[in-house]
Amino acid sequence: MTHDRHDALMNAARRHLIQNYRQQPIVLARGEGSVLWDVKGDRYLDMTAGIAVCCLGHSHPKLTAAISAQASKLVHASNLYYLEAQVLLAQALVSRSFAQRAFFCNSGAEANEAALKLARRYQQVVAKAPDRVTFIATEGSFHGRTLATVAVTGQEKYRLNFGPLPGPVRFISYGNLDAAREALQDSRACAIILEPIQAEGGIIVPPPGYLKGLRELCTRTGTLLIFDEVQTGVGRTGSWFGYEHEGSAPDIMTLAKGLAGGVPIGAMLATDEVARGFLPSEGEPATHASTFGGNPLACAAAITVIDVIESEGLLENCREASKYLWRGLHHFVEKYPGLAREARGRGLLLGLNVHRDAAAIVTRCREKRLLVSLAGGSTIRFVPALHVARQEIDEALEILDQVLTERTEMINDSTRA
Ligand SMILES: Cc1ncc(COP(=O)(O)O)c(C=O)c1O
Protein backbone atom coordinates (compact mmCIF):
# COMPACT_ATOMS: atom_id res chain seq x y z
CA MET A 1 0.00 0.00 0.00
CA THR A 2 2.63 2.52 1.05
CA HIS A 3 4.80 1.28 -1.82
CA ASP A 4 1.93 1.96 -4.23
CA ARG A 5 1.60 5.42 -2.78
CA HIS A 6 5.34 6.01 -3.18
CA ASP A 7 5.21 4.89 -6.83
CA ALA A 8 2.15 7.02 -7.57
CA LEU A 9 3.76 10.11 -6.05
CA MET A 10 7.05 9.49 -7.88
CA ASN A 11 5.21 9.14 -11.20
CA ALA A 12 3.21 12.31 -10.58
CA ALA A 13 6.37 14.17 -9.54
CA ARG A 14 8.15 13.12 -12.73
CA ARG A 15 5.17 14.23 -14.83
CA HIS A 16 4.20 17.49 -13.13
CA LEU A 17 7.10 19.06 -11.30
CA ILE A 18 9.70 21.29 -12.85
CA GLN A 19 12.84 19.68 -11.43
CA ASN A 20 14.31 21.54 -8.45
CA TYR A 21 17.95 20.63 -7.67
CA ARG A 22 19.23 17.09 -8.24
CA GLN A 23 16.43 15.13 -6.56
CA GLN A 24 16.93 11.81 -4.81
CA PRO A 25 14.10 9.32 -5.53
CA ILE A 26 12.47 9.24 -2.10
CA VAL A 27 9.23 10.91 -1.02
CA LEU A 28 9.47 12.33 2.49
CA ALA A 29 6.46 12.51 4.75
CA ARG A 30 7.52 13.48 8.26
CA GLY A 31 10.43 14.23 10.54
CA GLU A 32 11.51 14.47 14.15
CA GLY A 33 14.83 15.88 15.33
CA SER A 34 17.52 14.60 12.95
CA VAL A 35 15.35 11.81 11.55
CA LEU A 36 13.07 11.78 8.50
CA TRP A 37 10.63 9.11 7.33
CA ASP A 38 9.45 8.59 3.77
CA VAL A 39 5.94 7.60 2.68
CA LYS A 40 7.01 3.93 2.82
CA GLY A 41 7.90 4.35 6.49
CA ASP A 42 11.66 4.05 5.89
CA ARG A 43 13.81 5.98 8.37
CA TYR A 44 16.63 8.31 7.28
CA LEU A 45 19.27 10.01 9.40
CA ASP A 46 19.26 13.61 8.20
CA MET A 47 22.59 15.43 7.99
CA THR A 48 21.21 17.96 5.49
CA ALA A 49 18.64 19.68 7.78
CA GLY A 50 16.82 20.96 4.71
CA ILE A 51 20.14 22.34 3.33
CA ALA A 52 21.16 24.17 6.50
CA VAL A 53 17.61 25.36 7.17
CA CYS A 54 16.10 23.20 9.95
CA CYS A 55 18.53 24.37 12.62
CA LEU A 56 16.24 23.09 15.38
CA GLY A 57 15.76 19.77 13.57
CA HIS A 58 12.35 18.60 12.43
CA SER A 59 9.17 19.20 14.44
CA HIS A 60 10.87 20.88 17.37
CA PRO A 61 8.03 21.13 19.92
CA LYS A 62 8.67 24.80 20.73
CA LEU A 63 8.78 25.77 17.05
CA THR A 64 5.67 23.74 16.28
CA ALA A 65 3.85 25.38 19.19
CA ALA A 66 4.95 28.89 18.16
CA ILE A 67 3.86 28.37 14.55
CA SER A 68 0.49 26.99 15.53
CA ALA A 69 -0.09 29.69 18.18
CA GLN A 70 0.74 32.40 15.64
CA ALA A 71 -1.40 30.70 12.98
CA SER A 72 -4.37 30.86 15.27
CA LYS A 73 -3.68 34.55 16.02
CA LEU A 74 -2.58 36.20 12.75
CA VAL A 75 -0.90 34.74 9.66
CA HIS A 76 -0.82 37.75 7.38
CA ALA A 77 -2.04 41.31 7.37
CA SER A 78 0.41 43.00 4.95
CA ASN A 79 3.10 45.62 5.27
CA LEU A 80 0.52 48.37 4.99
CA TYR A 81 0.69 48.17 8.79
CA TYR A 82 3.30 47.53 11.44
CA LEU A 83 3.23 43.93 12.61
CA GLU A 84 4.01 42.95 16.19
CA ALA A 85 6.06 39.85 15.39
CA GLN A 86 8.01 41.63 12.64
CA VAL A 87 9.02 44.50 14.91
CA LEU A 88 10.10 42.06 17.64
CA LEU A 89 12.16 40.05 15.16
CA ALA A 90 13.86 43.20 13.86
CA GLN A 91 14.77 44.09 17.45
CA ALA A 92 16.07 40.57 18.12
CA LEU A 93 18.31 40.65 15.04
CA VAL A 94 19.72 44.14 15.40
CA SER A 95 20.49 43.58 19.08
CA ARG A 96 22.63 40.56 18.11
CA SER A 97 24.39 42.06 15.10
CA PHE A 98 26.20 45.10 13.70
CA ALA A 99 22.99 46.41 12.12
CA GLN A 100 20.38 48.93 13.13
CA ARG A 101 17.76 48.19 10.46
CA ALA A 102 16.10 45.09 8.99
CA PHE A 103 14.06 44.43 5.87
CA PHE A 104 12.19 41.14 5.55
CA CYS A 105 11.45 39.04 2.48
CA ASN A 106 10.95 35.35 1.74
CA SER A 107 14.18 33.73 0.59
CA GLY A 108 17.92 34.08 0.32
CA ALA A 109 17.83 35.22 -3.29
CA GLU A 110 15.30 37.92 -2.44
CA ALA A 111 17.43 39.11 0.47
CA ASN A 112 20.46 39.39 -1.82
CA GLU A 113 18.37 41.10 -4.49
CA ALA A 114 17.37 43.65 -1.84
CA ALA A 115 21.01 44.06 -0.77
CA LEU A 116 22.16 44.76 -4.34
CA LYS A 117 19.32 47.24 -4.88
CA LEU A 118 20.07 48.98 -1.57
CA ALA A 119 23.76 49.28 -2.45
CA ARG A 120 22.92 50.99 -5.75
CA ARG A 121 20.40 53.32 -4.11
CA TYR A 122 22.80 54.19 -1.31
CA GLN A 123 25.57 55.12 -3.73
CA GLN A 124 23.25 57.12 -5.97
CA VAL A 125 21.02 58.85 -3.45
CA VAL A 126 22.97 59.05 -0.19
CA ALA A 127 26.65 59.00 -1.23
CA LYS A 128 25.86 61.04 -4.36
CA ALA A 129 28.17 58.77 -6.36
CA PRO A 130 26.00 57.86 -9.37
CA ASP A 131 28.93 56.30 -11.25
CA ARG A 132 29.39 53.65 -8.57
CA VAL A 133 27.38 50.92 -10.26
CA THR A 134 29.74 47.93 -10.57
CA PHE A 135 29.25 44.91 -8.34
CA ILE A 136 32.35 43.01 -7.32
CA ALA A 137 31.66 39.32 -6.66
CA THR A 138 33.78 36.24 -6.14
CA GLU A 139 34.54 33.23 -8.31
CA GLY A 140 32.87 30.08 -6.98
CA SER A 141 30.19 32.01 -5.08
CA PHE A 142 26.47 31.28 -4.94
CA HIS A 143 23.93 34.02 -4.23
CA GLY A 144 20.60 32.74 -5.60
CA ARG A 145 18.60 32.20 -8.77
CA THR A 146 16.96 35.53 -9.59
CA LEU A 147 18.50 37.37 -12.53
CA ALA A 148 20.51 39.81 -10.39
CA THR A 149 21.66 37.11 -7.98
CA VAL A 150 22.77 34.70 -10.71
CA ALA A 151 24.56 37.67 -12.27
CA VAL A 152 26.76 37.92 -9.14
CA THR A 153 27.05 34.14 -8.72
CA GLY A 154 30.56 33.12 -9.72
CA GLN A 155 29.72 29.74 -11.20
CA GLU A 156 29.08 29.63 -14.94
CA LYS A 157 26.61 26.72 -14.75
CA TYR A 158 24.03 28.89 -12.96
CA ARG A 159 24.31 31.73 -15.49
CA LEU A 160 24.45 29.74 -18.69
CA ASN A 161 21.84 30.79 -21.30
CA PHE A 162 20.04 33.21 -18.98
CA GLY A 163 21.68 36.31 -20.43
CA PRO A 164 21.73 39.17 -20.84
CA LEU A 165 22.18 39.46 -17.09
CA PRO A 166 22.14 42.65 -15.00
CA GLY A 167 25.57 44.20 -14.59
CA PRO A 168 28.24 45.35 -14.61
CA VAL A 169 29.72 42.61 -12.45
CA ARG A 170 33.42 41.94 -11.98
CA PHE A 171 34.52 38.60 -10.53
CA ILE A 172 37.65 38.25 -8.42
CA SER A 173 39.21 35.17 -6.88
CA TYR A 174 37.85 34.31 -3.44
CA GLY A 175 40.21 34.63 -0.50
CA ASN A 176 42.74 36.75 -2.39
CA LEU A 177 43.08 40.15 -0.76
CA ASP A 178 45.38 41.50 -3.47
CA ALA A 179 42.73 40.81 -6.12
CA ALA A 180 40.17 42.63 -3.96
CA ARG A 181 42.52 45.55 -3.40
CA GLU A 182 42.99 45.94 -7.13
CA ALA A 183 39.25 45.66 -7.92
CA LEU A 184 38.21 48.07 -5.19
CA GLN A 185 40.42 50.78 -6.60
CA ASP A 186 37.86 51.12 -9.39
CA SER A 187 35.99 54.38 -8.77
CA ARG A 188 32.89 52.74 -10.31
CA ALA A 189 32.76 49.96 -7.66
CA CYS A 190 29.41 50.02 -5.88
CA ALA A 191 29.67 47.04 -3.52
CA ILE A 192 31.42 43.76 -3.03
CA ILE A 193 29.20 40.78 -2.23
CA LEU A 194 30.57 37.55 -0.80
CA GLU A 195 29.92 34.69 1.60
CA PRO A 196 32.06 34.55 4.78
CA ILE A 197 32.45 30.85 3.89
CA GLN A 198 31.61 29.78 0.33
CA ALA A 199 29.03 27.09 0.95
CA GLU A 200 27.57 25.91 -2.35
CA GLY A 201 30.99 26.47 -3.91
CA GLY A 202 32.38 23.53 -1.91
CA ILE A 203 32.66 24.82 1.70
CA ILE A 204 35.64 27.10 1.21
CA VAL A 205 36.89 28.91 4.32
CA PRO A 206 38.91 32.01 3.34
CA PRO A 207 42.38 32.57 4.84
CA PRO A 208 42.53 34.36 8.21
CA GLY A 209 42.55 38.13 7.80
CA TYR A 210 40.62 38.11 4.51
CA LEU A 211 37.28 39.39 5.84
CA LYS A 212 39.01 41.94 8.05
CA GLY A 213 41.15 43.08 5.13
CA LEU A 214 38.05 43.53 2.99
CA ARG A 215 36.43 45.61 5.70
CA GLU A 216 39.42 47.95 5.74
CA LEU A 217 39.55 48.18 1.95
CA CYS A 218 35.83 48.95 1.67
CA THR A 219 35.97 51.62 4.35
CA ARG A 220 38.96 53.23 2.64
CA THR A 221 37.44 53.21 -0.86
CA GLY A 222 33.76 53.94 -0.16
CA THR A 223 32.65 50.56 -1.55
CA LEU A 224 29.92 48.81 0.40
CA LEU A 225 30.63 45.43 1.98
CA ILE A 226 27.78 42.91 1.64
CA PHE A 227 28.06 39.59 3.47
CA ASP A 228 25.73 36.93 2.16
CA GLU A 229 25.10 34.98 5.37
CA VAL A 230 22.16 33.08 3.96
CA GLN A 231 23.93 29.80 4.78
CA THR A 232 26.50 30.87 7.41
CA GLY A 233 24.12 32.97 9.54
CA VAL A 234 21.93 32.14 12.54
CA GLY A 235 24.41 30.00 14.45
CA ARG A 236 25.53 27.71 11.62
CA THR A 237 29.24 28.41 12.14
CA GLY A 238 29.06 28.37 15.95
CA SER A 239 28.53 32.10 16.38
CA TRP A 240 25.41 34.06 15.51
CA PHE A 241 26.94 35.26 12.25
CA GLY A 242 29.94 34.15 10.23
CA TYR A 243 31.52 37.61 10.18
CA GLU A 244 32.01 37.50 13.97
CA HIS A 245 34.92 35.07 13.63
CA GLU A 246 37.02 37.98 12.36
CA GLY A 247 35.06 40.77 14.02
CA SER A 248 34.65 42.41 10.62
CA ALA A 249 31.13 43.78 10.35
CA PRO A 250 29.69 44.40 6.88
CA ASP A 251 27.52 47.32 5.80
CA ILE A 252 24.77 44.96 4.66
CA MET A 253 24.13 41.32 5.60
CA THR A 254 21.60 38.88 4.25
CA LEU A 255 20.01 35.96 6.08
CA ALA A 256 17.47 33.28 5.15
CA LYS A 257 17.79 29.47 5.49
CA GLY A 258 18.03 28.80 9.26
CA LEU A 259 16.37 32.02 10.34
CA ALA A 260 12.85 30.64 10.81
CA GLY A 261 13.87 26.99 11.16
CA GLY A 262 12.10 25.92 7.95
CA VAL A 263 9.38 28.53 7.48
CA PRO A 264 10.31 30.58 4.40
CA ILE A 265 11.90 33.90 5.30
CA GLY A 266 14.69 36.20 4.17
CA ALA A 267 16.17 39.22 5.87
CA MET A 268 18.48 42.02 4.87
CA LEU A 269 20.17 43.89 7.69
CA ALA A 270 21.99 47.18 7.30
CA THR A 271 23.49 50.04 9.24
CA ASP A 272 21.36 53.14 9.76
CA GLU A 273 23.60 55.06 7.37
CA VAL A 274 23.31 52.58 4.48
CA ALA A 275 19.60 51.88 5.06
CA ARG A 276 18.99 55.55 4.27
CA GLY A 277 19.24 54.46 0.64
CA PHE A 278 15.83 52.78 0.95
CA LEU A 279 14.18 55.00 3.52
CA PRO A 280 11.59 57.25 1.90
CA SER A 281 11.28 60.88 2.76
CA GLU A 282 8.36 61.77 4.99
CA GLY A 283 5.08 60.93 3.24
CA GLU A 284 6.71 59.06 0.32
CA PRO A 285 6.09 55.35 -0.38
CA ALA A 286 8.82 52.78 0.28
CA THR A 287 11.47 52.27 -2.38
CA HIS A 288 11.58 48.50 -1.92
CA ALA A 289 8.83 46.24 -0.58
CA SER A 290 7.34 42.77 -0.42
CA THR A 291 3.79 41.47 0.05
CA PHE A 292 4.65 38.44 2.17
CA GLY A 293 8.00 39.60 3.58
CA GLY A 294 8.04 39.73 7.35
CA ASN A 295 4.64 38.12 7.74
CA PRO A 296 3.70 37.28 11.33
CA LEU A 297 3.90 33.51 10.85
CA ALA A 298 7.50 33.53 9.59
CA CYS A 299 8.55 36.17 12.11
CA ALA A 300 7.05 34.29 15.07
CA ALA A 301 8.93 31.19 13.93
CA ALA A 302 12.18 33.17 13.66
CA ILE A 303 11.79 34.73 17.11
CA THR A 304 11.35 31.22 18.51
CA VAL A 305 14.41 29.92 16.64
CA ILE A 306 16.54 32.69 18.18
CA ASP A 307 15.06 31.99 21.57
CA VAL A 308 15.66 28.23 21.41
CA ILE A 309 19.22 28.63 20.09
CA GLU A 310 19.94 30.70 23.20
CA SER A 311 17.89 28.83 25.79
CA GLU A 312 19.10 25.37 24.68
CA GLY A 313 22.76 26.40 24.28
CA LEU A 314 22.84 25.45 20.60
CA LEU A 315 25.77 27.70 19.68
CA GLU A 316 27.86 25.78 22.23
CA ASN A 317 26.54 22.45 20.96
CA CYS A 318 27.32 23.53 17.41
CA ARG A 319 30.94 24.25 18.31
CA GLU A 320 31.38 21.01 20.27
CA ALA A 321 29.61 18.82 17.70
CA SER A 322 31.69 20.51 15.00
CA LYS A 323 34.97 19.39 16.56
CA TYR A 324 33.67 15.84 16.93
CA LEU A 325 32.33 15.61 13.38
CA TRP A 326 35.38 17.29 11.88
CA ARG A 327 37.67 14.78 13.62
CA GLY A 328 35.56 11.94 12.21
CA LEU A 329 35.74 13.35 8.69
CA HIS A 330 39.44 14.06 8.98
CA HIS A 331 40.02 10.47 10.04
CA PHE A 332 38.64 9.39 6.63
CA VAL A 333 41.29 11.50 4.93
CA GLU A 334 43.90 9.35 6.65
CA LYS A 335 42.00 6.10 6.19
CA TYR A 336 41.06 6.58 2.52
CA PRO A 337 43.87 8.70 1.03
CA GLY A 338 42.95 7.67 -2.52
CA LEU A 339 39.41 8.92 -2.12
CA ALA A 340 39.13 11.56 0.61
CA ARG A 341 41.14 14.74 0.17
CA GLU A 342 40.23 17.10 3.01
CA ALA A 343 37.81 17.80 5.86
CA ARG A 344 36.75 21.45 5.71
CA GLY A 345 34.40 24.05 7.10
CA ARG A 346 33.48 25.65 10.38
CA GLY A 347 30.79 25.01 12.97
CA LEU A 348 28.17 22.69 11.53
CA LEU A 349 28.91 23.70 7.96
CA LEU A 350 31.36 20.90 7.31
CA GLY A 351 32.37 18.85 4.34
CA LEU A 352 34.52 16.00 3.19
CA ASN A 353 36.16 16.93 -0.08
CA VAL A 354 36.83 13.86 -2.24
CA HIS A 355 39.03 13.23 -5.26
CA ARG A 356 36.21 11.54 -7.18
CA ASP A 357 32.70 9.99 -7.14
CA ALA A 358 31.11 12.56 -4.80
CA ALA A 359 27.62 12.26 -6.34
CA ALA A 360 27.79 8.45 -6.22
CA ILE A 361 28.82 8.60 -2.55
CA VAL A 362 25.83 10.82 -1.72
CA THR A 363 23.51 8.41 -3.54
CA ARG A 364 24.98 5.35 -1.83
CA CYS A 365 24.65 7.06 1.59
CA ARG A 366 20.97 7.69 0.83
CA GLU A 367 20.53 4.02 -0.12
CA LYS A 368 21.98 3.21 3.29
CA ARG A 369 19.53 5.69 4.86
CA LEU A 370 21.90 8.58 5.52
CA LEU A 371 21.02 11.93 3.95
CA VAL A 372 23.95 14.14 3.02
CA SER A 373 24.26 16.52 0.09
CA LEU A 374 26.81 17.74 -2.41
CA ALA A 375 28.52 21.10 -2.27
CA GLY A 376 30.52 22.31 -5.23
CA GLY A 377 30.58 18.97 -7.04
CA SER A 378 33.27 17.26 -4.97
CA THR A 379 32.40 17.91 -1.32
CA ILE A 380 30.07 15.76 0.79
CA ARG A 381 28.28 18.32 2.92
CA PHE A 382 27.20 17.88 6.54
CA VAL A 383 24.88 20.62 7.82
CA PRO A 384 22.85 18.86 10.55
CA ALA A 385 20.51 20.43 13.07
CA LEU A 386 22.40 22.56 15.60
CA HIS A 387 21.34 20.19 18.40
CA VAL A 388 22.72 17.11 16.65
CA ALA A 389 23.82 14.47 19.19
CA ARG A 390 27.11 12.55 19.35
CA GLN A 391 25.40 9.20 18.65
CA GLU A 392 23.77 10.65 15.55
CA ILE A 393 27.15 11.83 14.32
CA ASP A 394 28.57 8.36 15.11
CA GLU A 395 25.79 6.73 13.11
CA ALA A 396 26.39 9.06 10.16
CA LEU A 397 30.16 8.48 10.22
CA GLU A 398 29.64 4.72 10.43
CA ILE A 399 27.49 4.72 7.27
CA LEU A 400 29.88 7.03 5.41
CA ASP A 401 32.76 4.74 6.46
CA GLN A 402 30.98 1.74 4.91
CA VAL A 403 30.32 3.69 1.71
CA LEU A 404 33.93 4.88 1.46
CA THR A 405 35.16 1.30 2.01
CA GLU A 406 32.87 0.06 -0.77
CA ARG A 407 33.99 2.82 -3.13
CA THR A 408 37.66 2.21 -2.39
CA GLU A 409 37.19 -1.50 -3.17
CA MET A 410 35.42 -0.62 -6.43
CA ILE A 411 38.23 1.75 -7.41
CA ASN A 412 40.86 -0.88 -6.55
CA ASP A 413 38.95 -3.53 -8.53
CA SER A 414 38.67 -1.31 -11.57
CA THR A 415 42.38 -0.39 -11.51
CA ARG A 416 43.31 -4.08 -11.16
CA ALA A 417 41.02 -5.10 -14.06
C1 LIG B 1 25.00 31.72 0.36
C2 LIG B 1 23.65 31.59 -0.29
N1 LIG B 1 23.06 32.68 -0.78
C3 LIG B 1 21.85 32.63 -1.34
C4 LIG B 1 21.17 31.45 -1.49
C5 LIG B 1 19.83 31.41 -2.14
O1 LIG B 1 18.85 31.21 -1.17
P1 LIG B 1 17.37 30.78 -1.61
O2 LIG B 1 17.48 29.42 -2.21
O3 LIG B 1 16.60 30.83 -0.33
O4 LIG B 1 16.91 31.80 -2.58
C6 LIG B 1 21.77 30.26 -1.00
C7 LIG B 1 21.10 28.98 -1.17
O5 LIG B 1 21.68 27.93 -1.13
C8 LIG B 1 23.03 30.34 -0.39
O6 LIG B 1 23.65 29.26 0.08
The ligand as an ORCA input file, in Angstrom:
! r2SCAN-3c Opt
* xyz 0 1
  C      24.997     31.719      0.361
  C      23.655     31.594     -0.291
  N      23.061     32.682     -0.776
  C      21.845     32.634     -1.343
  C      21.173     31.448     -1.486
  C      19.831     31.411     -2.137
  O      18.855     31.208     -1.171
  P      17.368     30.780     -1.608
  O      17.476     29.425     -2.213
  O      16.597     30.827     -0.326
  O      16.908     31.799     -2.579
  C      21.765     30.265     -1.005
  C      21.100     28.983     -1.169
  O      21.679     27.929     -1.130
  C      23.034     30.344     -0.392
  O      23.652     29.257      0.076
*
